[in-house]
Amino acid sequence: MNVLRTPACPVLVVGGGLVGLTTALVLRHHGVDVTLVEKRETTSPQPKARRFHVRSMEVFRELGLADAVREAARDLAGHDHMAVGRTLVEARQLPLQLPIGSTGEPVEISPELPCLVAQDVLEPVLRQAAEDAGADVRFRTELTSFAQDADGVRVELHDHRTGRDSQLRADFVVAADGARSPVRAALGINRSGRGAIGGPSVTVYFHADLSEVVRGREFNLCQLEHPAAPGGLASVDGRWRWVFMAGGGEVERDWPELLRTALGVPVPDLEVRSVLPWQPEVLVADRYSDGRVHLVGDAAHVMPPFAALGANTGIADAHNLGWKLAAVLSGEAAPALLNSYDAERRPAGWFAADQSSRRQPGVAAEPDPTLADPFVLGAGGYQYPAGAFADGPVDPEPVTEFAPAGRVATRIPHRWLEPGVSTLDIAGPGWALAVADHPQRWAANGIPVHHVDADFLAPGEGLLLRPDHVVAWRGTDPTAPATVREELLAG
């Protein structure tokens, strides 16, 4: 007798945008079979997020994708500056802000530079990479319902190409299905936060050849202050593609005329491609996990678009969750390890949402000295308050200044160990030890040991690094790391 069995997969990712594709890539990096479904026909047609911080680029570096991302970003190479002016013609380029060390000299904070690349350019690169890595990527396939039990999650899928329905059983589901997440809604997970902040806004995506207008004054974002057409102009490719962001929710306006006023030039070839109204919001899910289902990206948190913090925070979600799912699926870790995902990433989501909202135009009336240093935001300098790291007194990571020192529950600081090899490279996809003395003294732990001659390590001291580059333990006892790692994996 033939019995039809429901197809199974270890992890189902719902959502084929930036964060969903990154989640699939992280899981494949850890050797996990993954199926990704996306109801849309293809990746995003809108530029959306464009700025990817050094922390996101470090994730892509670990995945072997940093060079591919930079190749996709070649049109915006050298467009890191901000600019400001009454019109685009009158705008002046502002100097770059560089991180300054204790000696007063600029310091290198990462093995990777931040990267400007439009989301509609980056997502196809990630999709191809996920498929090449062996992920089962299914666009035009929608999750219509799901039910979880103690052993897994049974999902119903609808293939919009064929009109057929099918079932799939997954050990875990990762919801990367956006700010209106049907998965989050089905789980009954509420969101908290300030909700709508500031006033409504409009994003105008248009084409025009402005290469000669901006030559020598290239920028990422230009603040235009013309009284009749104030707003921000973002460069999508440095020549043809641009995004203008204006206050007010009015969509039906003479946008070509208003844009020409803001630009200060006739621009006969200007073509408006889309006008999208939106409202800045701050909302964070009240829990990131429900049984075997976990939320990432906009499904877990929405925030104003300051420096693309939402997208970058979502990439960090994927990086954090991926190694934990892999450890549980392989039997290396107990399921309780997954509790640390919510414990770590939900406070991080709140931190990013708060920081971006306090920088939203019209929210803060005067300068705020308690804002995080921009390099703390860019380098993932948030210190987890609880989670998968050793208990004990914690040396607090500063927020208003960028001063990483290898503190527990933070990302290891970047230092070059040899040409092309950073401290960020020694962990991931496995665990690692960074030690200041002879590696042989630490070898009994069974964890790869790396000698690190760095200012943040005292003689005889070592750091236990998780697969996501986070310091899980710090100390001088060479027998402790193996025990700590075992305890953390036990949840």
C-alpha positions as CSV (number, residue, x, y, z in Angstrom):
1,M,0.0,0.0,0.0
2,N,1.4,3.4,-1.0
3,V,1.1,6.1,1.6
4,L,1.7,9.7,0.6
5,R,3.8,11.4,3.2
6,T,3.9,15.2,3.7
7,P,7.2,16.6,2.5
8,A,9.4,17.8,5.4
9,C,12.2,20.4,5.9
10,P,14.1,21.5,8.9
11,V,13.3,25.2,8.5
12,L,10.7,27.1,6.5
13,V,11.4,30.8,5.9
14,V,8.3,32.8,5.1
15,G,9.3,35.9,3.1
16,G,11.8,36.4,0.3
17,G,12.9,40.0,1.0
18,L,16.2,41.2,2.3
19,V,15.9,39.6,5.8
20,G,14.3,36.4,4.6
21,L,17.0,35.7,2.0
22,T,19.7,36.5,4.5
23,T,18.1,34.1,7.0
24,A,18.2,31.3,4.3
25,L,21.8,32.1,3.6
26,V,22.8,32.0,7.2
27,L,21.1,28.7,7.7
28,R,22.8,27.2,4.6
29,H,26.1,28.5,5.9
30,H,25.5,26.4,9.0
31,G,24.5,23.3,6.9
32,V,20.8,23.5,7.5
33,D,18.4,22.5,4.7
34,V,15.9,25.4,4.2
35,T,12.9,26.1,2.1
36,L,11.9,29.8,1.5
37,V,8.5,30.8,0.2
38,E,7.5,34.3,-1.0
39,K,4.1,35.2,-2.4
40,R,5.4,37.9,-4.7
41,E,6.5,37.1,-8.2
42,T,10.0,38.5,-7.7
43,T,12.2,40.5,-5.4
44,S,11.4,44.1,-4.5
45,P,11.0,46.5,-7.4
46,Q,11.6,49.5,-5.0
47,P,15.0,50.8,-3.9
48,K,13.9,50.8,-0.2
49,A,16.9,50.4,2.1
50,R,20.2,51.5,0.6
51,R,22.8,51.8,3.5
52,F,24.2,48.7,4.9
53,H,26.3,49.2,8.0
54,V,29.7,47.6,8.7
55,R,28.0,45.0,11.0
56,S,25.8,43.8,8.1
57,M,28.8,43.7,5.8
58,E,30.6,41.6,8.4
59,V,27.7,39.1,8.2
60,F,28.0,39.1,4.4
61,R,31.8,38.7,4.8
62,E,31.2,35.6,6.9
63,L,28.8,34.2,4.2
64,G,31.4,34.8,1.5
65,L,29.2,37.5,-0.1
66,A,30.9,40.8,0.7
67,D,32.7,41.0,-2.7
68,A,29.4,40.2,-4.5
69,V,27.6,42.9,-2.5
70,R,30.2,45.5,-3.3
71,E,30.1,44.6,-7.0
72,A,26.4,45.2,-7.0
73,A,27.1,48.5,-5.2
74,R,29.7,49.7,-7.7
75,D,27.4,52.6,-9.0
76,L,27.4,54.2,-5.5
77,A,31.0,53.7,-4.7
78,G,32.3,57.0,-3.3
79,H,28.8,58.3,-2.5
80,D,29.3,58.1,1.3
81,H,29.0,61.9,2.0
82,M,26.0,63.8,3.1
83,A,25.1,67.1,1.5
84,V,22.9,70.1,2.2
85,G,21.6,73.1,0.3
86,R,18.7,75.2,-0.8
87,T,18.5,73.2,-4.0
88,L,20.6,70.4,-5.5
89,V,22.4,72.9,-7.6
90,E,23.4,74.9,-4.5
91,A,24.1,71.9,-2.2
92,R,27.5,71.5,-0.7
93,Q,29.1,68.2,0.3
94,L,29.7,67.7,4.0
95,P,32.9,66.1,5.4
96,L,32.7,62.4,6.4
97,Q,32.4,61.6,10.1
98,L,35.2,59.2,11.1
99,P,35.5,57.3,14.4
100,I,38.2,58.8,16.6
101,G,40.3,56.8,19.0
102,S,41.8,57.7,22.4
103,T,44.9,59.2,20.6
104,G,42.7,61.6,18.7
105,E,43.4,59.8,15.4
106,P,40.8,58.0,13.2
107,V,40.4,54.3,13.9
108,E,39.4,51.4,11.7
109,I,36.3,49.8,13.2
110,S,35.7,46.9,11.0
111,P,37.3,44.7,8.3
112,E,34.5,46.0,6.1
113,L,33.4,49.4,5.1
114,P,29.7,50.4,5.0
115,C,28.1,49.9,1.7
116,L,25.5,51.8,-0.3
117,V,23.4,49.5,-2.5
118,A,19.7,49.8,-3.3
119,Q,17.6,47.0,-2.0
120,D,16.1,46.2,-5.4
121,V,19.7,45.6,-6.6
122,L,20.9,43.7,-3.6
123,E,17.9,41.3,-3.2
124,P,18.5,39.5,-6.5
125,V,22.1,38.9,-5.5
126,L,21.0,37.4,-2.3
127,R,18.4,35.3,-4.0
128,Q,20.9,33.9,-6.5
129,A,23.3,33.2,-3.7
130,A,20.7,31.4,-1.6
131,E,19.8,29.2,-4.6
132,D,23.4,28.5,-5.4
133,A,23.9,27.5,-1.7
134,G,21.2,24.9,-2.0
135,A,18.2,26.7,-0.5
136,D,14.8,25.7,-2.0
137,V,13.6,29.1,-3.0
138,R,10.0,29.3,-4.1
139,F,8.6,32.7,-5.3
140,R,4.9,33.0,-6.1
141,T,4.2,30.6,-3.3
142,E,2.2,31.7,-0.3
143,L,1.8,30.3,3.2
144,T,-2.0,30.2,3.7
145,S,-2.1,28.6,7.2
146,F,0.0,26.7,9.7
147,A,-0.4,24.8,12.9
148,Q,2.3,23.8,15.3
149,D,2.6,20.9,17.8
150,A,5.4,19.6,20.0
151,D,7.2,18.0,17.1
152,G,7.0,20.6,14.3
153,V,4.9,23.0,12.2
154,R,2.4,21.8,9.6
155,V,2.0,24.5,6.9
156,E,-0.4,24.9,4.0
157,L,1.1,26.4,0.8
158,H,-0.5,27.8,-2.3
159,D,1.4,27.9,-5.6
160,H,0.2,30.9,-7.5
161,R,1.9,29.7,-10.7
162,T,0.0,26.4,-10.8
163,G,-3.0,27.2,-8.6
164,R,-2.2,24.1,-6.5
165,D,-2.3,23.7,-2.7
166,S,0.3,21.6,-0.9
167,Q,1.4,20.8,2.6
168,L,4.9,20.9,4.2
169,R,6.1,19.9,7.6
170,A,8.9,22.0,9.1
171,D,10.8,21.6,12.4
172,F,10.8,25.4,12.7
173,V,9.3,28.4,10.8
174,V,11.0,31.8,10.5
175,A,8.6,34.6,9.7
176,A,10.3,37.3,7.6
177,D,7.0,38.4,6.1
178,G,7.1,42.1,6.7
179,A,5.5,44.7,8.9
180,R,2.0,43.4,8.4
181,S,3.2,39.8,9.0
182,P,0.3,37.4,8.6
183,V,2.3,34.9,10.6
184,R,2.6,37.2,13.6
185,A,-1.1,38.0,13.3
186,A,-2.0,34.3,13.3
187,L,0.1,33.8,16.4
188,G,-1.8,36.6,18.2
189,I,1.4,38.5,19.0
190,N,0.7,42.1,19.7
191,R,3.2,45.0,19.2
192,S,4.1,47.8,21.6
193,G,5.7,51.2,21.0
194,R,5.0,54.8,20.2
195,G,3.1,53.9,17.1
196,A,2.9,56.7,14.6
197,I,5.4,59.5,15.1
198,G,5.8,62.8,13.4
199,G,3.6,63.5,10.4
200,P,2.9,61.5,7.3
201,S,5.5,61.4,4.5
202,V,5.7,60.7,0.8
203,T,8.5,58.9,-1.1
204,V,8.9,59.8,-4.8
205,Y,11.0,57.5,-6.9
206,F,12.0,59.1,-10.1
207,H,14.5,58.8,-13.0
208,A,16.6,61.7,-14.3
209,D,20.1,62.1,-15.5
210,L,21.7,64.3,-12.8
211,S,25.2,63.0,-13.2
212,E,26.6,66.3,-14.3
213,V,24.7,68.2,-11.6
214,V,26.2,66.2,-8.8
215,R,29.7,65.6,-10.3
216,G,32.3,66.3,-7.6
217,R,29.6,66.6,-4.9
218,E,28.4,63.0,-4.9
219,F,26.3,62.0,-1.9
220,N,24.3,59.4,-0.2
221,L,21.6,61.8,1.1
222,C,21.2,65.5,0.4
223,Q,19.0,67.7,2.6
224,L,17.2,70.2,0.4
225,E,15.9,73.3,2.1
226,H,14.0,75.2,-0.6
227,P,10.9,76.7,1.1
228,A,8.6,75.5,-1.6
229,A,10.0,72.0,-1.9
230,P,11.9,70.9,1.2
231,G,12.9,67.3,1.6
232,G,15.7,64.7,1.3
233,L,17.1,63.5,-1.9
234,A,18.7,60.0,-1.9
235,S,20.9,58.7,-4.6
236,V,20.0,55.2,-5.8
237,D,22.7,54.7,-8.5
238,G,24.5,58.1,-8.6
239,R,23.1,59.1,-12.0
240,W,19.7,58.0,-13.1
241,R,17.7,56.8,-10.1
242,W,16.7,59.0,-7.2
243,V,14.3,59.0,-4.3
244,F,12.9,62.3,-2.9
245,M,11.3,62.1,0.6
246,A,8.9,64.9,1.6
247,G,6.7,65.6,4.5
248,G,2.9,65.5,4.2
249,G,0.7,62.7,3.0
250,E,-0.5,64.3,-0.2
251,V,0.1,62.0,-3.1
252,E,-1.7,63.9,-5.9
253,R,0.7,66.8,-6.5
254,D,2.5,68.1,-9.5
255,W,5.6,66.1,-8.6
256,P,7.7,66.9,-11.7
257,E,7.3,70.6,-11.1
258,L,8.0,70.3,-7.4
259,L,11.1,68.1,-8.1
260,R,12.5,70.6,-10.6
261,T,12.1,73.3,-8.0
262,A,14.0,71.2,-5.4
263,L,16.7,70.3,-7.9
264,G,17.1,73.8,-9.3
265,V,17.5,72.7,-12.9
266,P,14.9,72.1,-15.7
267,V,15.7,68.3,-16.0
268,P,13.7,67.7,-19.2
269,D,14.1,63.9,-19.0
270,L,12.6,63.6,-15.4
271,E,10.2,60.7,-15.1
272,V,8.3,59.9,-11.9
273,R,8.1,56.1,-11.4
274,S,6.1,55.9,-8.2
275,V,4.7,58.0,-5.3
276,L,4.3,56.1,-2.0
277,P,2.7,57.6,1.1
278,W,4.0,56.3,4.4
279,Q,3.9,57.0,8.1
280,P,6.9,56.7,10.4
281,E,6.1,54.2,13.2
282,V,7.8,52.6,16.2
283,L,6.3,49.1,16.9
284,V,8.1,46.1,18.4
285,A,6.6,42.6,18.8
286,D,5.8,41.7,22.4
287,R,7.6,38.4,21.8
288,Y,9.9,37.3,19.0
289,S,9.2,33.6,19.4
290,D,6.1,31.4,19.8
291,G,6.9,27.7,20.2
292,R,8.6,26.7,17.0
293,V,7.9,30.0,15.1
294,H,10.3,33.0,15.2
295,L,10.0,36.5,13.9
296,V,12.7,38.4,12.2
297,G,13.1,41.8,10.5
298,D,10.0,44.0,10.0
299,A,7.8,41.2,11.2
300,A,9.4,41.8,14.6
301,H,10.1,45.5,14.5
302,V,9.3,48.6,12.5
303,M,11.0,51.9,12.9
304,P,11.7,55.2,11.0
305,P,14.2,54.8,8.1
306,F,17.1,56.5,9.8
307,A,20.3,55.1,8.2
308,A,18.3,51.9,7.2
309,L,18.4,50.8,10.8
310,G,15.4,48.5,10.3
311,A,17.0,46.5,7.5
312,N,20.4,46.3,9.3
313,T,18.7,45.2,12.6
314,G,16.8,42.5,10.6
315,I,20.1,41.2,9.2
316,A,21.4,41.0,12.7
317,D,18.3,39.1,13.8
318,A,18.9,36.5,11.0
319,H,22.6,36.1,12.1
320,N,21.7,35.6,15.7
321,L,18.8,33.1,15.1
322,G,20.6,31.1,12.4
323,W,23.4,29.6,14.4
324,K,21.0,28.8,17.3
325,L,18.5,26.9,15.0
326,A,21.4,25.0,13.5
327,A,22.8,24.0,16.9
328,V,19.4,22.7,18.0
329,L,18.7,20.9,14.8
330,S,22.1,19.1,14.9
331,G,21.5,18.0,18.4
332,E,24.5,20.1,19.6
333,A,22.2,22.3,21.7
334,A,19.0,21.9,23.7
335,P,15.8,23.6,22.4
336,A,16.0,25.9,25.4
337,L,18.9,27.7,23.6
338,L,16.3,29.3,21.3
339,N,14.9,31.2,24.3
340,S,17.9,33.4,24.1
341,Y,16.8,34.7,20.7
342,D,14.0,36.7,22.2
343,A,16.1,37.6,25.2
344,E,18.8,39.2,23.0
345,R,17.1,40.5,19.9
346,R,13.9,42.0,21.3
347,P,15.9,44.5,23.5
348,A,18.1,45.1,20.5
349,G,15.0,45.8,18.4
350,W,13.8,48.3,21.0
351,F,17.2,50.0,21.1
352,A,17.3,50.4,17.3
353,A,13.7,51.6,17.1
354,D,14.2,54.1,19.9
355,Q,17.4,55.5,18.4
356,S,15.9,55.9,14.9
357,S,12.7,57.5,16.3
358,R,14.6,60.1,18.3
359,R,16.4,61.1,15.1
360,Q,13.1,61.4,13.1
361,P,12.7,65.0,11.8
362,G,10.2,67.0,14.0
363,V,10.5,64.6,17.0
364,A,13.4,66.1,19.0
365,A,13.2,69.9,19.6
366,E,16.9,70.2,20.5
367,P,20.1,68.2,20.5
368,D,20.0,65.0,22.6
369,P,23.3,64.2,24.4
370,T,22.0,60.7,25.3
371,L,21.8,59.5,21.6
372,A,24.0,56.6,20.8
373,D,27.2,57.3,18.9
374,P,26.6,56.6,15.2
375,F,29.4,54.0,15.1
376,V,27.8,52.1,18.0
377,L,24.7,51.8,15.7
378,G,26.8,50.9,12.6
379,A,29.1,48.3,14.3
380,G,26.4,46.5,16.2
381,G,27.7,47.9,19.5
382,Y,24.6,47.0,21.5
383,Q,25.2,44.9,24.6
384,Y,22.7,42.2,25.2
385,P,21.2,42.4,28.7
386,A,20.4,38.7,28.9
387,G,20.9,35.6,26.8
388,A,23.4,33.0,25.8
389,F,26.5,34.2,27.6
390,A,28.2,33.6,30.9
391,D,26.5,34.9,34.1
392,G,28.4,37.2,36.3
393,P,29.2,40.9,36.7
394,V,29.0,42.7,33.4
395,D,31.2,45.6,32.4
396,P,28.7,48.0,30.7
397,E,29.3,48.9,27.1
398,P,29.1,52.6,26.6
399,V,26.5,53.9,24.2
400,T,27.2,57.6,23.7
401,E,30.8,56.9,22.7
402,F,32.3,54.1,20.5
403,A,34.7,52.3,22.8
404,P,34.4,48.5,22.2
405,A,36.7,46.5,24.5
406,G,35.6,42.8,24.1
407,R,33.0,43.0,26.9
408,V,30.8,40.0,27.5
409,A,27.6,40.1,25.4
410,T,29.1,42.4,22.8
411,R,30.6,41.9,19.3
412,I,34.4,41.3,19.5
413,P,36.3,44.5,18.4
414,H,38.0,44.4,15.1
415,R,41.7,44.1,15.0
416,W,43.9,42.8,12.1
417,L,45.6,39.5,13.1
418,E,47.4,39.3,9.8
419,P,46.8,40.8,6.3
420,G,43.2,40.1,5.4
421,V,42.3,38.3,8.6
422,S,40.4,40.1,11.3
423,T,39.3,39.1,14.8
424,L,35.8,39.0,13.3
425,D,37.0,36.2,11.0
426,I,38.0,33.6,13.7
427,A,34.4,32.7,14.8
428,G,31.6,31.6,12.5
429,P,30.2,29.2,11.6
430,G,31.8,27.7,14.7
431,W,32.9,28.8,18.1
432,A,36.4,30.2,18.8
433,L,38.8,31.3,21.5
434,A,40.7,34.5,21.2
435,V,43.6,34.4,23.7
436,A,46.4,36.8,24.7
437,D,48.9,34.1,25.7
438,H,50.1,30.8,24.2
439,P,47.2,28.9,22.5
440,Q,48.5,25.6,23.9
441,R,47.4,26.6,27.4
442,W,43.8,26.7,26.1
443,A,43.8,23.7,23.8
444,A,42.1,21.2,26.1
445,N,38.8,23.0,25.5
446,G,38.4,21.4,22.1
447,I,37.5,24.8,20.7
448,P,39.7,26.4,18.0
449,V,42.2,28.8,19.6
450,H,43.7,32.0,18.1
451,H,46.4,34.1,19.5
452,V,45.3,37.7,19.5
453,D,47.8,40.5,20.3
454,A,45.3,43.3,20.9
455,D,44.9,46.2,23.3
456,F,41.6,44.9,24.7
457,L,43.1,41.6,26.0
458,A,45.2,41.5,29.2
459,P,48.1,39.0,29.6
460,G,46.7,35.5,30.2
461,E,43.2,36.5,29.3
462,G,40.9,34.8,26.8
463,L,37.5,35.4,25.1
464,L,35.0,32.7,24.1
465,L,33.3,33.7,20.9
466,R,30.0,32.5,19.7
467,P,29.4,31.7,16.1
468,D,27.9,35.2,15.6
469,H,31.1,36.9,16.9
470,V,29.6,37.8,20.3
471,V,31.8,37.4,23.4
472,A,30.2,34.7,25.5
473,W,32.8,34.6,28.3
474,R,35.9,36.4,29.4
475,G,38.5,35.3,31.9
476,T,41.9,33.7,32.6
477,D,40.9,30.2,33.6
478,P,41.8,28.0,30.6
479,T,39.4,25.2,31.7
480,A,36.3,27.4,31.8
481,P,35.4,27.9,28.1
482,A,34.4,24.3,27.4
483,T,32.2,24.3,30.5
484,V,30.6,27.6,29.7
485,R,29.9,26.6,26.1
486,E,28.3,23.4,27.3
487,E,26.1,25.2,29.8
488,L,25.0,27.8,27.2
489,L,24.1,25.1,24.6
490,A,22.1,23.4,27.3
491,G,20.0,26.6,27.5
